[in-house]
């Protein structure tokens, strides 16, 4: 992570995109206040230990930051996969995961962002409206999905 108070939001968005295209597992920005009450952003990157040094160099080169902080964290990942489900808009990929215990079936089901965004643009529908409709159609976001998924 590094604190940045000298780049535009557009530049930061581009840098985040570039880091995600490399070995970053996740990239996010947190609003902060620095010395002299300057508004700034903390640029945070989650990555494998093996990628940390290279990404720190990339961050310094892209932002002009004079320092990048690193720390080790552990991460637990829920088992998940992508399933194609039939909807009123045709087949749509959904991310399916089991995050309820002791549920043995799909307990978390959400439409894939890219598919929803593409369909929203194609049909001229608001993203949130379409996303919510797809979730409602499937009717399962907690431990009540059929065993067949």
FENMOHU-V547433 format. One record per backbone hydrogen bond with DSSP energy under -0.5 kcal/mol. NH is the residue of the N-H (numbers start at 0). CO is the residue of the C=O. If there is no record, write none. Layout:
BEGIN
NH CO
NH CO
END
This chain:
BEGIN
1 42
3 40
11 7
12 8
13 9
14 10
15 11
16 12
17 13
18 14
19 15
20 16
21 17
21 18
23 18
24 45
25 45
27 43
29 41
31 39
33 37
36 33
37 34
39 31
40 3
41 29
42 1
42 40
43 27
43 41
45 25
46 44
47 22
50 47
51 47
51 48
52 48
54 50
55 51
56 52
57 53
58 54
59 55
60 56
61 57
62 58
63 59
68 0
80 95
82 93
84 82
84 91
86 89
89 86
91 84
93 82
94 109
95 80
95 93
96 107
97 78
98 96
105 145
106 96
107 96
109 94
111 92
115 111
116 112
117 113
118 114
119 115
120 116
121 117
122 118
123 119
124 119
129 125
130 126
131 127
132 128
133 129
134 130
135 131
136 132
137 133
138 134
139 134
143 141
144 105
148 145
END
